[in-house]
């Protein structure tokens, strides 16, 4: 290959793996049956493309041990609803930047996109919010990981200017800004290559065998040997399937948005009341610490005086009552979630959050999908319906790939 061709043909290597294959190295993207690599022709003078973003529903960060749940004050049903809400919040902030293509929330990381933003909830108690974010591209390369945290101002909910604003917004604004910064620093040619990588990974999801003729394996690495023609009927078929797949995922956004609307009012009330309880808890802990330090100082200054005071009854009882009140305050605040669920004033909102949390992974309404005269009824959770949808598309592809290949 001449130098001119080398300057024109830029190869990018990436790992593609199936969730069913041991030793999977890529955490994101549609399933394939083995590892492949690809390359593409890219015009280095072209403007940076707008990458499509996939945001799987956040990891709710729910400990397996019930003891940890109590110690950390985690309400599992609430965390499950937050996992959806947080993904939608991040989607909104990324869309507001205008720097990306389609930004989609999905049940998991098997949907097709150029970049994947994987989030996990570390803390959410109304006062403090903390999330972990990892960003991968379609090749499986990790761009970066970052932790974001924010403390809601004490008087946030009392300000009229904050009406309708989510107190957790700053963490998602910061996360979106970081991704834009990394995007601006990225090489335009490499970003353009990702678009071809995405197309080949989607194609491999349906027929690795059909596209293996464009690659070769040497010394454990696979290199591009040629590029599919734009007139290739199988490539055209793959592109038609991908358009339909994107429409399906776009329709899924309506389900998540409806879910978010249902929880919005109840969640806002929880955020405000939980913030108040957390502030009370912090104050109680501070009082207890101060009392303990005071007790140590008294002991150092005069053990005899402390003993005499204890024998008199009054000071000892006073100190014990103060410490006991602090501990009681901590205990009541730690049980706030349970109190919120049983309070008459907020019972309706608690029931709403609990019901929504329990339904996150339950069944969606069954739907009948159609593509080129074929129909399929999808049932089960969002993840199950998405898997059935992909299976449906592959079935259609298998029915028609042989005659097209013979052409």
HUWO-V522065 format. One line per field, one symbol per residue. phi: phi as a letter, one per 20 degrees, with the letter a starting at -180 (. if undefined). psi: psi as a letter, one per 40 degrees, with the letter a starting at -180 (. if undefined). A space follows every 50 residues. Layout:
phi = ???
psi = ???
This chain:
phi = .ffffffeeddcdbeccefeegmgddecoffceaebcbbbecefeffffe eedddfggffmeffefffgffemedgffffffgfffffffgffffffmec efdcecfbeefebeccdddceebbcnedcbcdcccceffnfefacbdcbb dfggegfeeffefneffeggffffffffffffffeffffffffgffggff fffffdbfgfdffecbdblmdddfdadfffefffffffffffgfffffff ffffffffffffegffffffgfffffffffffffffffffffffffffff faffffffffffnfffffffffffffffffffffeggffffdfffdggff ffffffffegeefefgcddcblnecbedcofgfffffffffffffffffd fffffff
psi = hiddddddhhhhiihhiidehifheheiiiiieahiiiiihhheeiihih ihhhgihihefhidhddddddefhhddddddddddddddddddddddeei bhhhhidaeeihidihhhihhdiheddhhhihhhhiideehhdiiihhii hhidedeehddehehheeddddddddddddddddeihddddddddddddd ddddddgdddeeeeiihhfeihihdiiiidehdddddddddddddddddd ddddddddddddeddddddddddddddddddddddddddddddddddddd dgdddddddddeddddddddddddddddddddddfddddddehddedddd ddddddddedeaiihiihiihfeiihhhiaidddddddddddddddddde dddddd.
